[in-house]
Amino acid sequence: MVRLAKTLIVLFLLSLVFHKANAQVEKNTALFNKIRALDSIIFERGFNACAISEIEPFIADDLEFYHDEAGITQGKEAFLSTIRQNICSNTKSKPIRKLGKDDFKVYPLFEDGVLYGAVQNGEHEFYSKEDGKEPYLTSTALYSHLWIKKDNIWKLKRVLSFDHQPPKQQNTPKEICVPTSVLKTYVGEYKSKNTQAHISTMENTLIMKSGTMEITIYPASEILFYAKQAPLTFEFENIEGSKIKMAVLENGKKVDILTKVQ
């Protein structure tokens, strides 16, 4: 009985060692640095710089991408096509990806003691980069990447992108109801030196379209509106009779003023 107890203790300790050996790797290891380099190629070069040809060798032909809002993308060509069309087609309003403040974690995958892949888990941030403006945060998300190593070549095989959230705003205004006549006053075309926008109404809100962007803005007062998807507020001002101006503020800082032209 004593021998059996000792054997069980040894097996338990060995299981702890084995678990630790296959747990998250440290940031100063060769594997972590390899995944960091691969991440940089996919996002810094591919997503941010639109150097599509540079990321192609690192995407598996049978890639599967699962997105909690955009659905499923299957295959390398469909994935690259999505980047070209949705990420890189509009240079005036370009999505940018940055790593979250906590970086990411890497877990090695072994078969018979041989490293064949790794799982990369983390949080990243997405910004919008527009002409004449500082990039601003639009959302955060969690992700899991499955990297497979074959013939000493690493390729991205599976992607999960989920829990997309708008940026948290401090002192978010409270939505109120305003008269329809007030909302209709703001309907029309707006222009500034760098921006064109169209304002329409829907129920108790305004809808602003600018290029490919569409955003719903909610009334905090009869002249102040705010967005729930981004740290943006919009302040309307009636000057010179019927002339209306709309100031756009990002995190409380004025970034643009548009004038209603019709």
Secondary structure, 3 states (H helix, E strand, C coil): CHHHHHHHHHHHHHHHHHHHHCCCCCCCCHHHHHHHHHHHHHHHHHHHCCCHHHHHHHEEEEEEEEECCCEEEECHHHHHHHHHHHHCCCCCEEEEEEEEEEEEEEEEEEECCEEEEEEEEEEEEEEEEECCCCCEEEEEEEEEEEEEEECCEEEEEEEEEEEEECCCCCCCCCCCCCCHHHHHHCCEEEECCCCEEEEEEECCEEEEEECCEEEEEEECCCCEEEECCCCEEEEEEEECCCEEEEEEEECCEEEEEEEECC
